[in-house]
Amino acid sequence: MTNEIFLLTISGQDKPGITSSLTEVLAKYGAKVLDIGQANIHDTLSLGIMFVIERGKESAPVLKDLLFKSYELGIKAKFMPISLEDYEKWVNLQGKDRYIVTILGKKLAAEQISEVTKVISEKNLNIDSIKRLTGRLSLVKEEEYPRASIQLSIRGKIDCKRDFTEKFMQISHDLDVDIAFQEDNIYRRNRRLVCFDMDSTLIQTEVIDELAELAGVGEKVKAITESAMNGDIDFNESFKRRMKLLKGLSEDVLQNVAVNLPITKGARRLIDTLKTYGFKTAILSGGFTYFGHYLQKELGIDYVYANQLEIKDGKLTGGYLGDIVDGNKKAEYLKEIAKREGIDISQTIAVGDGANDLQMLNLAGLGIAFHAKPKVKDNAQNAISSIGLDGVLYLLGYHDRHIDLLE
């Protein structure tokens, strides 16, 4: 008699002791468990156990006792015999490449999930598991901050990753949903440094535009800022032109602007969680150190690199001190901090919205375009446009229960 392999599938109302009772029966007959998995949706259990009965033992008594125990527990049991050939094919799949697809939105519709999983199926990839990362949404009470996220663990060979991600980008555009695609490697599970752009990322404003309004040159500066963020003009040139327009603005207005900075939704939740779990954080900004240092104290950021305003006799001179923090500088500072902290560049995350963020977004192990300009979204690794900054936590695989424990 050869070894016999079976897949036992259980469904029914969840209750304590089901797994214990069933594995106790298997233990009685000396069965070996080859695989086990469980899911629970609305107190309904789905449990699978693949086991082998070794040569010389009859399988019939085991199956009979498992059926009887299932009847006692009020659950349904089904058995499927697995051939050794099919089992070995399944075992050989474990060497395949693994990826994580994260779907984010205010709410997730069946159509959005259908289109994403259709792409996965067309590429002949297997979905190993699907996990909900956000808490359950009420259908009666209106959520103050609705958000939904699920994570798909997939496996298989991808010949052209760009084609794969382009299909996801099209779905994201058509169905108003965020789709992140990452390799499921050791670096993904061990990120250690998160670097943020400041203006329109950590805060929901462009500070230089606010200063320009107070200086009476708002429209002129806003037009230059927009062109720079879209990548239409060189950032350094745009920065110098905007700075000259601020000449003569009183230093007194800076404090008032700082204390009224509109911090982006989800930013505090994100950074508090990152700090608790041991991440280092940094602001890498084409804005100003005055406001970066204010946010550093307010949010508990570890590093700040930004432009320093030149002030004489209590007024802005229209100049600056030191090098301009442009796209190149942001990427340099990302590498510098990672080296200082002993962190591999693949363990870093960069988040930003403008064209001058693209270099650090594409250098980091995980680059995220946050509510970004179209050009930036099209050229970044991943994007979040549907929910707040704490959406970054779902891309890291955190579940709400990991986060809410800290609140």
C-alpha positions in Angstrom: 0.0 0.0 0.0 1.4 3.4 -0.9 1.0 6.7 0.9 -2.4 8.3 0.5 -2.8 12.1 0.3 -6.1 13.9 1.1 -7.3 17.5 1.1 -9.9 18.0 3.9 -12.1 21.1 3.5 -14.3 22.3 6.3 -17.0 24.9 6.1 -19.6 26.1 8.6 -20.2 28.3 11.6 -17.0 29.2 13.4 -16.5 28.1 17.0 -13.6 27.4 19.3 -12.0 24.0 19.2 -12.6 23.0 15.6 -9.0 22.8 14.5 -8.0 21.2 17.7 -10.7 18.5 17.4 -9.9 17.6 13.8 -6.1 17.5 14.2 -6.6 15.3 17.3 -8.3 12.7 15.1 -5.4 13.0 12.6 -2.9 12.6 15.4 -4.6 9.4 16.5 -3.8 7.8 13.2 -0.3 9.2 12.9 -1.2 11.4 9.9 1.3 14.1 8.8 0.0 17.5 7.9 1.4 18.8 4.6 -0.4 22.1 4.5 -3.1 24.0 6.5 -4.9 27.2 5.9 -8.0 29.0 7.4 -10.1 32.0 6.7 -13.1 33.5 8.5 -15.7 35.7 6.9 -18.7 36.9 9.0 -18.1 34.1 11.5 -18.2 31.5 8.7 -15.2 29.2 8.7 -13.3 27.9 5.7 -10.5 25.5 6.8 -8.3 23.3 4.6 -5.9 20.6 5.8 -3.8 18.5 3.4 -2.5 15.4 5.1 -0.9 12.1 4.2 -1.6 8.6 5.6 1.6 6.6 5.5 2.1 3.3 3.8 0.7 0.4 5.8 -2.3 2.2 7.3 -5.9 2.2 6.2 -7.3 5.6 5.2 -11.0 4.6 5.6 -11.0 4.7 9.5 -9.4 8.2 9.5 -12.0 9.6 7.0 -14.8 8.0 8.9 -13.7 9.5 12.3 -13.2 12.9 10.7 -16.7 12.8 9.2 -18.2 11.8 12.6 -16.3 14.5 14.4 -17.4 17.1 11.8 -21.0 16.0 12.4 -20.6 16.4 16.1 -19.2 19.9 15.6 -22.0 21.0 13.2 -19.7 21.6 10.3 -19.5 20.2 6.7 -16.5 18.1 5.7 -15.3 17.2 2.2 -12.4 15.0 1.1 -10.4 15.1 -2.1 -7.8 12.5 -2.9 -4.6 14.0 -4.2 -2.3 12.0 -6.5 1.5 12.0 -5.7 2.1 13.5 -9.1 -0.2 16.4 -8.5 1.2 16.9 -5.1 4.8 17.1 -6.3 3.8 19.6 -9.1 2.2 21.7 -6.4 5.4 21.5 -4.2 7.5 22.5 -7.2 5.5 25.8 -7.5 7.0 27.1 -4.3 10.2 28.2 -6.1 8.1 30.6 -8.3 8.5 34.3 -7.9 6.1 35.9 -5.4 4.4 39.3 -5.5 2.0 41.4 -3.5 -0.8 43.4 -5.1 -2.5 45.9 -2.8 -5.8 47.5 -3.7 -6.8 50.7 -2.0 -9.9 52.9 -2.2 -12.5 54.7 -0.2 -14.7 51.7 -0.9 -13.9 48.7 -3.0 -16.4 47.5 -5.6 -16.7 44.0 -7.2 -15.8 45.5 -10.6 -12.5 46.9 -9.3 -11.5 43.5 -7.8 -12.7 41.7 -10.8 -10.5 43.7 -13.2 -7.4 43.4 -11.1 -7.8 39.6 -10.7 -8.5 39.3 -14.4 -5.1 40.7 -15.2 -3.5 38.3 -12.7 -5.4 35.4 -14.3 -4.4 36.4 -17.9 -0.8 36.3 -16.9 -1.2 32.7 -15.6 -0.4 33.7 -12.0 -1.9 32.0 -8.9 -3.5 33.9 -6.1 -2.2 32.2 -2.9 -4.1 34.3 -0.4 -6.4 37.4 -0.1 -6.4 39.4 3.1 -8.4 42.4 4.1 -6.2 45.0 5.7 -8.8 47.6 6.8 -11.6 47.3 9.4 -15.1 46.4 8.5 -17.3 49.2 7.1 -20.7 50.0 8.5 -23.6 50.2 6.1 -25.6 52.3 8.5 -23.2 54.7 10.1 -21.4 57.1 7.8 -17.6 56.8 8.1 -15.7 60.1 8.8 -12.8 58.7 6.9 -13.8 55.8 4.7 -11.0 53.6 3.4 -10.7 50.0 2.3 -7.8 47.8 1.3 -7.2 44.2 0.4 -3.9 42.5 -0.2 -3.4 39.7 -2.7 -0.4 37.4 -2.5 0.4 36.0 -6.0 2.9 33.6 -7.4 4.3 32.8 -10.8 6.6 34.0 -13.6 6.2 37.5 -15.0 7.9 38.0 -18.3 7.2 41.7 -18.6 6.6 43.6 -15.4 6.1 46.9 -17.2 3.2 45.5 -19.2 1.7 44.1 -15.9 1.9 47.5 -14.1 0.6 49.4 -17.1 -2.6 47.3 -17.1 -3.0 48.1 -13.4 -2.4 51.8 -14.1 -5.2 51.8 -16.7 -7.6 50.1 -14.3 -6.6 52.6 -11.6 -7.4 55.5 -14.0 -10.7 54.0 -15.3 -12.1 52.8 -12.0 -10.8 55.3 -9.5 -8.8 52.8 -7.4 -5.2 52.6 -6.3 -3.3 49.4 -7.2 0.2 48.8 -5.8 2.5 46.0 -7.2 5.6 44.9 -5.2 8.0 41.9 -5.2 7.4 39.9 -2.1 11.0 39.7 -1.0 13.0 40.1 2.2 13.3 43.9 1.7 9.6 44.4 1.4 9.1 42.8 4.8 12.0 44.8 6.3 11.6 48.5 5.3 13.4 50.8 7.8 13.4 54.4 6.5 10.6 56.6 5.1 11.4 59.9 3.4 8.6 62.4 2.7 8.4 65.4 0.5 6.8 68.2 2.5 4.6 70.6 0.4 1.4 68.9 -0.9 2.6 65.6 0.7 3.0 65.9 4.5 1.0 69.2 4.3 -1.9 70.1 2.0 -0.4 73.3 0.7 2.6 74.8 -1.1 4.2 77.1 1.5 5.9 79.2 -1.1 2.6 80.0 -2.6 1.2 81.0 0.8 4.1 83.3 1.4 3.7 84.8 -2.1 0.0 85.6 -1.3 1.2 87.5 1.8 3.8 89.3 -0.4 1.2 90.2 -2.9 2.7 88.2 -5.7 0.5 85.1 -5.3 -0.6 84.5 -8.9 2.9 84.9 -10.4 4.5 82.5 -7.9 1.7 80.0 -8.2 2.1 79.8 -12.0 5.8 79.1 -11.6 5.2 76.5 -8.9 2.7 74.7 -11.1 5.0 74.5 -14.0 7.9 73.2 -11.8 5.8 70.5 -10.2 4.6 69.3 -13.6 8.2 69.2 -14.8 7.6 71.9 -17.5 10.5 74.1 -16.2 13.8 73.4 -14.3 13.2 73.3 -10.6 16.3 75.3 -9.7 15.4 78.1 -12.1 11.9 78.2 -10.9 13.1 78.3 -7.3 15.3 81.3 -7.9 12.6 83.1 -9.8 10.1 82.6 -7.0 12.5 83.5 -4.3 13.2 86.9 -5.9 9.5 87.6 -5.9 9.4 87.1 -2.1 12.0 89.9 -1.4 10.9 92.2 1.4 8.4 89.9 3.1 8.5 90.3 6.9 10.0 87.4 8.9 7.0 87.9 11.3 4.6 86.1 8.9 6.6 82.8 9.0 5.5 81.7 12.5 1.8 82.4 11.7 2.0 80.3 8.5 3.8 77.5 10.3 1.3 77.1 13.1 -1.5 77.0 10.6 0.0 74.4 8.2 -2.8 71.9 7.1 -1.3 68.5 8.0 -2.4 65.9 5.5 -5.1 63.4 6.5 -3.6 60.2 7.8 -0.1 61.7 8.3 -0.1 61.6 12.1 -1.5 58.1 12.1 1.2 57.0 9.7 4.1 58.6 11.4 3.0 57.6 14.9 2.8 54.0 13.7 6.2 54.1 11.9 7.9 55.5 15.0 6.3 52.8 17.2 7.6 50.0 14.9 11.1 51.5 14.8 11.2 53.2 11.4 13.3 56.3 10.8 11.6 59.2 9.0 12.8 62.2 7.1 11.6 65.3 5.3 13.4 65.9 2.0 11.8 69.1 0.7 12.3 71.7 -2.0 10.5 74.0 0.6 12.0 75.7 3.6 13.8 74.4 6.7 11.8 76.9 8.9 8.6 74.9 8.2 10.3 71.5 8.0 11.7 72.0 11.5 8.3 73.0 12.8 6.8 69.8 11.4 9.8 67.8 12.8 8.8 68.9 16.3 5.0 68.5 15.6 5.2 65.0 14.1 8.5 63.6 15.6 10.4 63.4 12.3 14.1 62.3 12.6 15.7 64.2 9.7 15.0 67.4 7.8 16.7 68.6 4.6 15.2 71.6 2.9 16.2 75.1 1.6 17.2 77.8 4.1 15.7 81.3 3.7 18.1 84.2 3.8 16.8 86.9 6.2 18.3 90.3 7.0 17.0 93.0 9.2 13.8 91.0 9.8 12.9 90.6 6.1 13.4 88.0 3.3 16.2 89.1 1.0 14.9 87.0 -1.9 17.9 84.8 -1.6 18.7 81.5 0.1 21.6 79.9 1.9 23.5 76.8 0.8 22.6 74.5 -2.1 19.1 74.3 -3.6 17.3 71.0 -2.6 16.2 69.8 -6.0 15.4 66.3 -7.3 19.1 65.4 -7.4 19.7 66.6 -3.8 16.7 64.7 -2.5 18.0 61.4 -4.0 21.5 62.2 -2.5 20.0 62.8 0.9 18.0 59.6 0.7 21.2 57.6 0.1 23.1 59.6 2.8 20.6 58.9 5.5 20.3 55.2 4.6 24.1 54.9 4.8 24.2 56.7 8.1 21.5 54.4 9.5 23.1 51.2 8.1 20.0 50.6 5.9 20.1 49.0 2.4 18.6 51.3 -0.2 16.0 48.5 -0.9 14.7 49.0 2.6 13.8 52.6 2.0 10.5 54.2 1.1 10.0 57.6 -0.6 6.7 59.5 -0.8 6.2 62.7 -2.9 3.9 64.4 -5.4 6.0 66.5 -7.7 8.4 66.0 -10.7 11.3 66.9 -8.4 10.4 63.9 -6.3 10.8 61.3 -9.1 14.5 60.6 -8.6 14.0 59.7 -5.0 10.8 57.8 -5.7 12.6 55.6 -8.3 15.7 55.2 -6.2 13.9 54.0 -3.1 13.0 50.4 -2.6 9.3 51.5 -2.6 8.5 54.8 -4.3 5.0 56.2 -3.8 3.5 59.1 -5.8 1.0 60.6 -3.4 -2.0 62.5 -4.9 0.5 63.4 -7.5 0.6 65.2 -10.8 -0.2 62.9 -13.9 3.4 62.9 -15.1 4.6 61.8 -11.7 2.0 59.0 -11.3 2.9 57.7 -14.8 6.6 57.5 -13.9 6.5 56.3 -10.3 6.5 52.7 -9.1 3.3 53.1 -7.1 0.6 55.7 -6.4 -1.9 56.6 -3.7 -4.6 59.0 -4.8 -7.8 57.7 -3.2 -7.2 57.9 0.5 -4.9 59.6 3.0 -1.2 59.3 3.8 -1.7 56.4 6.1 -2.4 54.3 3.0 1.4 53.8 3.0 0.8 51.4 6.0 -1.4 49.1 3.8 1.4 48.9 1.2 3.6 47.7 4.0 1.1 45.0 4.8 -0.1 46.4 8.1 -3.7 45.6 9.2 -5.8 48.2 11.0 -5.6 46.0 14.1 -1.8 46.6 14.1 -2.4 50.3 14.0 -5.4 50.8 16.2 -3.7 49.1 19.1 -1.5 52.1 19.3 -4.3 54.7 19.3 
